[in-house]
Every structure is written in structure tokens, then in C-alpha cells.
Amino acid sequence: MHRPPAPALSYRLTTGDRPERRRGALAALLAALATALLIGCEKPESGAPPAEEGATAMAAPGPILDCVAKDNARPICKFQSPEDIVALPGNEALLISGYGAMGSDGVVRKPGSLVLFTLADENPTPIYSGGSDADVAEAGFGDPTCPAPPKDKFNAHGIDLVRRSDGRLALLVVQHFGREAIEFFEVTGAGRDWQVAWKGCVLAPPDASLNEVVGLPNGDFFTSKMASISGASDFTESIPTTPTGNVFAWTAQGGYRKVDGTEGVMTNGIAASADGKTLFVNITMQNEVRKVDAATGQVLATAPIKMPDNLTWAPDGKRLLVASLHGFETTNFSTCVDLEQGACPVPFAIQALDAETMAPLGAVYESTGAPMGGGTVGLQVGSELFVGSFTGDRILRVALPAS
């Protein structure tokens, strides 16, 4: 949910024409980041003796393999890289982005899907995994010149659900496999029974590796560029000090426009106010969340959050829940890059922010080990928190304490 609810929501990337290689931009960035952080942590202090051959300064814990509840958090180990989550009307089911699996070389090993997850029986059901002959574009859903989706080549990264001005429910999906694009779907159904139908798309700006998307009722949207597809090598030896990404606004009339005030090193998750006039932007490698006027680019306020990833609105419409990978720099992140079984061990927290003042309000949940690390999104549904990850085989279902 990327708008508040309505009052009572050395690695070098090869960039040829092969879409499965283009899909590897984020994996390349993650692998390069892991290398850069490892290099930084391995540098000995001045005068210190050299490390023994084969030694590193960071431990290399393996993935978390046990699928066992701990305290108020229960893992559900039936997924593949469930990176983002939205709640469907009625709160009986969720849509979860299946990111698929990819090696650190940037080659897709397993395509992804859109997954329907019903809360009562906890069964994840893939409901879209690629284009078909039945896909027909519809006016008002994206760019009318955008071609049909590639068959059998799909993965879902950032997703957003929006009630359109005509009353229909639309899902916007950042897709990397086969093409870099925002895919539009119509969502129909009720209760635990839901379907999606592809309706259109907008191709990404040239050389942009997109991350998150926020839809607007009129069919326009905002999307974040984390970095350039060709820019993974920028991260090989150190963290860049100049911006790698920004937020774009897209309109049917004018196409893409860069939103001033959103440039940063790894611009990541985004959310918008109910009227779409204010953006909340996570700048991952600068450890901050920005509140930005979407029209003027004025930075209205910032909040210090360690390694922020995705952010969602709490049900009260007043707080933002920010996934913070605060253990990123102290854990061997390479364990997480191409993980299919188990969970990433990186410690994380879901931090609350006051959306008006941007004051940090503390963690609503924190994990430093089992049953899951590497949390990239936390979505509150009723009195529960659902946590997804960019990698691994699980989500967390967390019972929140009574407020």
C-alpha cells in the first residue's frame, strides 16, 4: 500500500539485447554492493598485521533454513523472493510479487509471478506468470503504443494497487524479465477469490533499472530508478558518492519527467500522499527517507533510517512503515544474492515514521536471525504485520501487540 488508506492503502554487467541479461541489473548491483562492502570491511587498520590468507573480517553465515516460529513471528515458507506486498479489499487476501531467482551473474534461473495469498488457508497461488494470446491492451492503461507482454518471461518487483477514477481496481508492477517496464493489470474478485488481467504497460526510460511504483487514480504513476542498467560496475570497488537514481513521474500526456529532490545513491521504495502531491522516498545508501513536494521537488523533511528499502502506509494513514536493512554492512551479503531455499540472514527492522513530521517512532518489529532476515517490506493488515524479502523462500506473519 503506497498511498494512505481512504478514511473509514569485480563485476561488470553485460548489456546486450538478451532480455535475461537485462533482467540482471538489480542482481548485479546487489552483488557489486556486497563486494564493495566486503572490501571496505576487510581493510586493516593502520599498523595492523595483515590477515591470514583466506580470512575475512566478516563472518559468512549461511541462510536461515529452519521454518519455525519464533515469539510472535511465524514464517510461511512457500514463496520465491516475495519482494513486495499489497492488501486486497476486504483484507482476506494479499497480492505478493514473486521476484523469481537469479544468479549473481545476472542470469535468470527461475522466472517470477504474481501470487495470490489467502490469509485463512495461507495458500499462495500464482495467478500471472507471463503473457498469453489472451492479453489485450485497453485504452487508459499505460502507453497505447506499448507492445504485448513477453510470454513465459515475467517477474514482479515493486507493485501497487490503486482504485481508478472509473472505480476499477488496477495493479501496477515493475517488471524486469523480457523487458524493463511498468505492467498494468485489472484486478477483479472479492473475498478470497481474485483474478488479474493484463491491460497495458509503459516501457521504462532508457537504461533505467526500476524498483518501485505508485499508481494514481487517473492512470498516471510515479516510479523509482535505483540505478542505470549499465551502471552496476559503478559499485564494484566502493559505494558511489554521486546519485545513481531518482523518481520519475509519468503522465499519459507528457510521458516521463524526473522529479527534482529525489536524486540519490540507490533511490528505492516510494509512497505518496492520498492526493499524490507529496512523495516519501527511500534513499538506501544515504540512510534517509525524504518527504518531497512532487510538483516543485522541494525537500520538505528527512528522516534518518538505516538502509531503507520499501515503505508502506499503516492502517491509520498517519504512519509510514519502513523496512530497514540495518544489518547490511555487518553481514556477508553475498549469502543473499542468489538464494532460493531458506532466508537471508541480514538483520532488519520495520521502522515507523510520523508522515507529518517525519519523526522516527521506533520499530514495530525487528529480527536479528531466525525465522527470517533480509526483510524488504512490512505491510500491516489489521493487527498483523506481513514481511516480505527480495530473496529466499518465505514471508513472515507477525502478531502485533495491542496498541
C-alpha positions in Angstrom: 0.0 0.0 0.0 1.8 3.1 -1.2 -0.9 5.7 -0.5 -2.7 6.1 2.8 -5.9 4.2 3.2 -9.1 6.1 2.5 -11.0 7.3 5.6 -13.2 4.6 7.2 -3.7 1.9 1.1 34.9 -7.0 -9.9 31.5 -7.5 -11.6 30.5 -5.9 -14.8 27.0 -6.2 -16.2 26.8 -7.3 -19.9 24.1 -5.2 -21.5 23.3 -6.8 -24.8 19.9 -7.4 -26.4 19.3 -10.6 -24.4 16.4 -9.8 -22.0 17.5 -12.3 -19.4 20.8 -10.3 -19.1 19.0 -7.0 -18.9 16.9 -8.5 -16.1 20.1 -8.9 -14.1 20.7 -5.3 -13.3 19.5 -5.4 -9.7 21.3 -8.7 -9.0 24.4 -7.2 -10.4 24.0 -4.1 -8.2 23.5 -6.3 -5.2 26.5 -8.5 -6.0 28.6 -5.4 -6.6 27.4 -3.8 -3.4 28.3 -6.9 -1.4 31.8 -6.8 -2.9 32.2 -3.1 -2.2 31.1 -3.5 1.5 33.2 -6.6 1.9 36.3 -4.8 0.5 35.6 -1.8 2.9 35.3 -4.0 5.9 38.4 -6.1 5.1 40.8 -3.1 5.0 43.0 -3.4 8.1 43.6 -0.5 10.4 46.8 1.4 10.1 49.6 -0.7 11.6 47.6 -3.8 11.9 49.1 -7.1 10.8 47.8 -8.5 7.5 45.0 -11.0 7.8 45.9 -14.7 7.3 45.4 -16.0 3.8 41.7 -16.8 3.2 40.5 -14.9 6.2 37.9 -12.1 6.0 36.7 -9.5 8.5 33.1 -10.6 8.3 31.6 -13.8 9.2 29.8 -15.6 6.4 26.7 -17.1 8.0 24.6 -19.4 5.8 21.0 -18.9 5.0 18.3 -19.5 7.7 16.9 -22.9 6.8 14.6 -23.7 9.7 10.9 -22.8 9.1 9.9 -22.5 12.7 8.0 -19.7 14.5 9.8 -17.5 17.0 8.0 -15.4 19.5 5.3 -13.5 17.7 6.7 -14.2 14.2 5.7 -17.2 12.1 7.4 -17.9 8.7 5.4 -19.2 5.8 7.9 -21.0 3.5 6.1 -21.4 0.2 7.4 -18.5 -1.9 10.3 -17.4 -4.1 11.6 -13.9 -3.4 8.4 -12.3 -2.2 9.7 -8.7 -2.6 6.6 -6.5 -2.2 3.1 -6.9 -0.8 -0.3 -5.2 -1.2 -3.6 -6.0 0.6 -6.8 -6.6 -1.5 -10.1 -5.0 -0.5 -11.6 -6.8 2.5 -8.2 -7.8 3.9 -8.9 -11.5 3.3 -6.1 -11.9 0.7 -2.8 -10.3 -0.4 -1.1 -9.9 -3.7 2.6 -10.7 -3.5 5.3 -10.0 -6.0 7.3 -13.2 -6.9 10.7 -11.9 -7.9 12.0 -15.3 -9.2 15.6 -16.4 -8.8 18.7 -15.2 -10.4 22.4 -15.9 -10.0 24.9 -13.2 -9.1 26.0 -13.3 -12.8 22.7 -11.6 -13.6 21.2 -14.6 -15.5 17.6 -15.6 -14.6 17.4 -19.2 -13.2 13.7 -19.1 -12.4 11.0 -16.6 -13.6 8.7 -15.0 -11.2 5.0 -14.4 -10.9 2.2 -12.6 -9.2 1.0 -14.6 -6.2 -2.4 -14.5 -4.5 -2.2 -15.3 -0.8 -5.3 -16.0 1.2 -5.0 -15.3 4.9 -7.4 -18.0 6.1 -5.7 -21.0 4.5 -2.2 -19.5 3.8 -2.1 -20.9 0.3 0.0 -18.9 -2.2 -1.4 -19.3 -5.7 0.4 -17.9 -8.8 -2.2 -16.0 -10.8 0.1 -14.5 -13.5 3.5 -15.7 -14.8 3.7 -14.2 -18.3 2.0 -13.0 -21.4 -0.5 -15.0 -23.5 -2.6 -14.7 -26.6 -5.5 -13.6 -24.5 -3.7 -10.4 -23.4 -5.3 -7.3 -25.0 -4.3 -3.8 -24.2 -7.0 -1.3 -23.2 -7.0 2.4 -23.6 -6.3 4.2 -20.3 -3.9 1.6 -19.0 -0.5 2.9 -19.7 1.0 3.8 -23.1 -1.2 2.7 -26.1 2.0 2.0 -28.2 3.4 -0.4 -25.6 3.6 -3.9 -27.1 2.0 -7.1 -25.6 3.9 -8.7 -22.7 6.6 -11.3 -23.4 5.4 -14.9 -23.0 6.9 -17.0 -20.2 9.2 -14.1 -19.2 7.9 -12.3 -16.2 9.0 -11.3 -12.7 7.4 -8.9 -10.3 9.4 -6.4 -8.3 7.6 -3.4 -6.8 3.8 -3.5 -7.0 1.0 -1.1 -6.2 -2.8 -1.3 -6.0 -4.9 1.7 -6.9 -8.6 2.4 -7.2 -9.0 4.2 -10.5 -11.3 7.2 -11.1 -13.7 4.9 -13.0 -14.0 2.6 -9.9 -11.9 -0.2 -11.4 -9.0 -1.7 -9.4 -5.6 -1.6 -11.1 -2.3 -3.2 -10.1 0.9 -1.7 -11.4 4.0 -3.9 -11.5 7.7 -3.2 -12.0 8.8 -6.0 -14.4 12.4 -6.8 -15.5 12.4 -10.1 -17.3 11.8 -9.9 -21.0 11.6 -6.1 -20.8 12.0 -3.2 -18.3 8.5 -1.9 -17.9 5.6 -1.0 -15.7 2.9 -3.5 -16.4 -0.8 -2.7 -15.8 -3.4 -5.2 -14.7 -7.0 -5.0 -13.8 -7.9 -6.8 -10.6 -11.3 -8.3 -10.2 -12.9 -10.5 -7.5 -13.9 -10.4 -3.8 -13.0 -12.1 -0.5 -10.5 -14.8 -1.2 -11.2 -15.2 -4.9 -9.3 -12.7 -7.2 -8.0 -12.6 -10.7 -5.8 -10.3 -12.7 -5.9 -9.4 -16.4 -3.1 -7.7 -18.3 -4.3 -4.3 -19.7 -1.2 -2.4 -20.8 2.2 -1.2 -20.0 4.7 1.7 -20.1 8.3 0.9 -21.1 11.0 2.2 -18.7 13.1 5.2 -19.5 16.3 4.2 -21.4 18.9 2.4 -19.3 16.9 2.6 -16.1 16.7 -0.2 -13.6 13.3 0.5 -11.9 12.4 -0.5 -8.4 9.1 0.7 -7.1 5.9 2.1 -8.5 3.0 4.2 -7.1 -0.2 4.4 -9.2 -2.6 7.3 -9.3 -6.4 7.2 -9.8 -6.2 9.0 -13.2 -3.8 6.3 -14.7 -0.6 8.2 -14.1 2.2 7.0 -11.8 5.5 7.5 -10.1 8.4 5.1 -10.3 11.8 4.9 -8.8 15.0 4.3 -10.8 17.6 2.7 -8.5 20.4 2.9 -10.9 21.3 2.6 -14.6 21.3 -0.9 -16.1 24.7 -0.3 -17.4 25.9 1.2 -14.1 26.5 -1.9 -12.0 30.2 -1.6 -12.4 30.0 1.8 -10.5 29.6 -0.2 -7.3 32.5 -2.6 -7.8 35.1 -1.1 -5.5 33.2 1.3 -3.4 29.8 2.9 -2.8 29.2 5.7 -5.3 29.2 9.3 -3.9 27.1 10.7 -6.7 23.4 9.9 -7.4 22.6 6.7 -9.2 18.8 7.1 -9.3 15.7 9.3 -8.9 12.0 9.2 -9.1 10.2 9.7 -12.4 6.6 10.9 -12.8 4.7 9.6 -15.8 1.6 11.1 -17.4 -0.3 9.9 -20.4 0.0 13.4 -21.9 3.7 14.1 -21.2 5.5 10.8 -20.6 8.3 10.7 -18.1 9.5 13.6 -16.0 12.3 13.4 -13.4 11.1 14.6 -10.0 13.6 17.0 -8.5 14.7 16.4 -5.0 14.6 12.6 -5.4 18.2 12.0 -6.7 20.3 9.8 -4.5 22.5 6.8 -4.3 20.1 3.9 -4.8 16.7 5.6 -4.8 14.5 2.8 -3.7 11.0 2.5 -2.2 8.4 5.3 -2.7 5.0 6.1 -1.3 2.6 9.0 -2.0 0.1 11.0 0.0 -3.6 10.4 -0.8 -3.7 13.4 -3.2 -0.5 12.4 -4.9 1.1 15.8 -4.2 3.7 14.5 -1.7 6.2 11.7 -2.1 8.1 9.8 0.5 11.4 8.5 -1.0 13.9 6.0 0.4 17.5 6.7 -0.5 19.1 3.4 0.5 22.8 4.1 0.5 22.3 7.6 2.1 20.4 6.2 5.0 17.5 8.6 4.7 13.8 8.9 3.9 12.8 12.1 2.2 9.5 13.9 2.1 9.3 15.7 -1.3 6.8 18.0 -3.0 6.1 16.1 -6.2 5.5 19.2 -8.3 8.3 21.5 -7.2 10.9 19.0 -5.9 11.3 20.8 -2.6 12.6 18.5 0.1 10.1 19.2 2.9 11.8 17.0 5.6 14.0 14.0 6.0 14.3 11.1 8.5 17.4 9.1 9.3 16.7 5.4 8.7 19.5 2.9 8.2 19.4 1.3 4.7 15.7 1.9 4.0 14.1 -0.4 1.3 10.3 -0.3 0.8 7.8 1.7 2.8 4.0 1.3 3.2 1.2 3.2 4.9 -0.1 1.9 8.3 -3.8 1.4 8.5 -4.2 4.7 10.5 -3.0 6.7 7.4 -0.7 8.7 9.7 2.4 6.5 9.9 4.8 5.0 7.3 6.3 1.6 7.9 9.8 1.5 6.5 11.8 -1.7 6.0 15.4 -1.1 7.2 18.2 -3.5 6.4 20.3 -2.1 9.2 22.5 -5.2 9.4 23.6 -4.9 5.7 27.1 -3.7 6.5 27.9 -6.2 9.2 26.8 -9.4 7.4 28.2 -11.1 4.4 25.5 -10.1 2.0 26.8 -12.5 -0.7 24.8 -15.2 1.0 21.6 -13.5 0.0 22.2 -12.6 -3.7 21.2 -15.9 -5.4 19.3 -17.6 -2.6 16.4 -19.9 -3.4 16.0 -22.0 -0.3 15.9 -20.6 3.2 16.1 -17.0 4.2 18.7 -14.2 4.0 20.4 -13.7 7.4 20.7 -9.9 7.3 19.2 -8.3 10.4 16.3 -5.9 9.7 13.6 -3.8 11.3 10.3 -2.4 10.3 10.5 1.2 11.5 7.6 3.5 12.0 7.7 7.2 10.9 5.2 10.0 11.5 4.3 11.0 8.0 3.5 14.6 9.0 6.7 15.4 11.0 8.9 12.6 9.7 9.8 11.8 13.3 11.0 8.2 13.9 8.6 6.4 16.1 10.6 3.2 16.7 10.5 -0.3 15.4 7.2 -2.2 15.2 9.2 -5.4 14.5 12.8 -6.4 14.5 14.7 -9.5 13.5 18.3 -10.4 14.1 18.2 -14.0 13.0 15.6 -16.8 12.6 13.0 -17.1 11.4 13.9 -14.6 8.6 16.3 -11.8 7.7 16.5 -9.5 4.8 13.0 -8.0 5.2 12.3 -5.5 2.4 8.7 -4.7 3.0 6.4 -4.6 6.0 2.6 -4.3 5.5 0.2 -4.1 8.4 -3.2 -5.7 7.8 -5.4 -5.4 10.9 -3.4 -6.4 13.9 -0.8 -8.4 11.9 2.4 -7.4 10.0 3.3 -9.3 6.8 7.0 -9.1 5.9 8.5 -9.9 2.5 12.0 -10.2 1.2 13.8 -9.7 -2.1 15.3 -13.2 -1.8 14.6 -16.6 -0.2 11.5 -18.8 0.2 9.4 -17.1 2.9 7.3 -14.3 4.3 6.7 -13.6 8.0 3.3 -13.3 9.6 3.8 -11.3 12.8 1.2 -10.8 15.5 1.5 -7.2 16.6 0.9 -6.2 20.3 -2.3 -4.5 21.1 -1.9 -0.7 20.9 
